[in-house]
Amino acid sequence: MKLSMKLALSLAVLALGLVPATGIASGPNYAPEHPAHPTHPTTPKGNAYGKYCKGESKEHVKGEKGTAFSTCVKAVAQADKNDDLTARKACQELSKKHVKGEQGTPFSTCVKGVAQMRKDKAEEEAQS
């Protein structure tokens, strides 16, 4: 190959390499706007009363109606619907016997859950 042919070929390759680079450099200078996202609540959707009874046992005890967890959830729901109902009154169906290896009794866990639910509800209403 002659020197002039080599020079012409290398200039052609160089020119082809520069064309895409210059096209990218002069692209649009804007950022697309993103749609606004709604704020996500800190508590789960719905009432989620089970959140307040998460320490309760979900094992069924023979001779009892439901589990300690389900009874606690029902008690918290009743207390939420009736502000005059005390936490002790709402949770009176739960056992006050201590279960070995667990912290507190089903009754005390339920009372704490009702108190926490009412506290969260009051904070939510204060923010609104």
C-alpha positions as CSV (number, residue, x, y, z in Angstrom):
1,M,0.0,0.0,0.0
2,K,1.2,3.4,-0.8
3,L,1.6,6.1,1.8
4,S,-1.1,8.3,0.4
5,M,-3.6,5.4,0.6
6,K,-2.6,4.7,4.2
7,L,-3.1,8.3,5.1
8,A,-6.5,8.5,3.4
9,L,-7.6,5.3,5.2
10,S,-6.5,6.5,8.6
11,L,-8.2,9.9,8.1
12,A,-11.4,8.1,7.1
13,V,-11.3,5.9,10.3
14,L,-10.6,9.0,12.4
15,A,-13.4,10.9,10.9
16,L,-15.9,8.1,11.5
17,G,-14.8,7.8,15.1
18,L,-15.3,11.5,15.8
19,V,-18.8,11.8,14.3
20,P,-20.7,9.9,17.0
21,A,-18.7,11.6,19.8
22,T,-19.7,15.1,18.5
23,G,-23.3,14.0,18.2
24,I,-23.5,12.9,21.8
25,A,-21.7,16.0,23.1
26,S,-24.4,18.3,21.8
27,G,-27.4,16.4,23.3
28,P,-30.3,18.1,25.1
29,N,-29.5,19.9,28.4
30,Y,-32.6,19.2,30.4
31,A,-33.7,16.7,33.0
32,P,-37.2,15.2,32.7
33,E,-39.6,16.0,35.5
34,H,-40.7,13.1,37.6
35,P,-44.3,12.8,38.9
36,A,-44.8,13.7,42.5
37,H,-45.2,10.6,44.7
38,P,-47.7,10.6,47.5
39,T,-46.3,10.4,51.0
40,H,-46.3,6.9,52.4
41,P,-47.9,6.4,55.8
42,T,-45.8,5.0,58.6
43,T,-48.4,2.5,59.6
44,P,-49.7,-0.3,57.4
45,K,-52.9,0.2,55.4
46,G,-56.1,-0.5,57.1
47,N,-56.4,-0.9,60.9
48,A,-53.6,-3.5,61.3
49,Y,-54.6,-4.3,64.9
50,G,-52.3,-7.3,64.8
51,K,-49.3,-5.0,64.9
52,Y,-50.2,-4.2,68.5
53,C,-50.5,-7.8,69.5
54,K,-47.3,-9.2,67.9
55,G,-46.0,-10.7,71.2
56,E,-49.1,-12.9,71.6
57,S,-49.1,-16.7,71.0
58,K,-50.7,-17.9,67.9
59,E,-51.0,-21.5,69.1
60,H,-54.5,-22.8,69.8
61,V,-55.1,-23.9,73.4
62,K,-57.5,-26.8,73.7
63,G,-60.8,-25.8,75.3
64,E,-60.4,-22.1,74.6
65,K,-62.1,-20.1,71.9
66,G,-59.5,-18.8,69.4
67,T,-55.8,-18.0,70.1
68,A,-54.4,-15.4,72.5
69,F,-53.4,-13.4,69.4
70,S,-56.9,-13.4,67.8
71,T,-58.5,-12.5,71.1
72,C,-56.0,-9.6,71.6
73,V,-56.8,-8.4,68.0
74,K,-60.5,-8.4,68.7
75,A,-60.0,-6.5,72.0
76,V,-57.9,-3.8,70.3
77,A,-60.5,-3.5,67.6
78,Q,-63.3,-3.1,70.2
79,A,-61.2,-0.5,72.1
80,D,-60.6,1.4,68.9
81,K,-64.3,1.6,68.1
82,N,-65.4,2.5,71.6
83,D,-63.4,5.2,73.4
84,D,-65.3,4.7,76.6
85,L,-64.0,1.1,76.8
86,T,-60.9,0.8,79.0
87,A,-58.0,-1.3,78.0
88,R,-58.5,-3.6,81.0
89,K,-62.2,-4.1,80.2
90,A,-61.4,-4.8,76.5
91,C,-58.7,-7.4,77.4
92,Q,-60.6,-9.1,80.3
93,E,-61.0,-12.3,78.2
94,L,-57.3,-13.0,78.0
95,S,-55.4,-15.1,80.5
96,K,-53.5,-13.4,83.4
97,K,-51.3,-16.5,83.9
98,H,-47.6,-16.2,83.1
99,V,-46.4,-18.5,80.4
100,K,-42.9,-19.8,81.0
101,G,-40.3,-18.4,78.6
102,E,-42.5,-15.5,77.5
103,Q,-42.4,-11.9,78.6
104,G,-45.5,-10.8,80.4
105,T,-49.0,-12.3,80.3
106,P,-51.4,-12.3,77.4
107,F,-53.5,-9.9,79.4
108,S,-50.6,-7.4,79.9
109,T,-49.5,-7.6,76.3
110,C,-53.1,-6.8,75.2
111,V,-53.4,-3.8,77.6
112,K,-50.1,-2.5,76.3
113,G,-51.3,-3.0,72.7
114,V,-54.5,-1.0,73.4
115,A,-52.5,1.8,75.0
116,Q,-50.1,1.9,72.1
117,M,-52.9,1.9,69.6
118,R,-54.6,4.9,71.3
119,K,-51.3,6.7,71.5
120,D,-50.6,6.2,67.8
121,K,-54.2,7.2,66.9
122,A,-53.8,10.5,69.0
123,E,-50.5,11.3,67.2
124,E,-52.1,10.6,63.8
125,E,-55.0,13.0,64.6
126,A,-52.6,15.7,65.9
127,Q,-50.7,15.5,62.5
128,S,-53.9,15.9,60.5
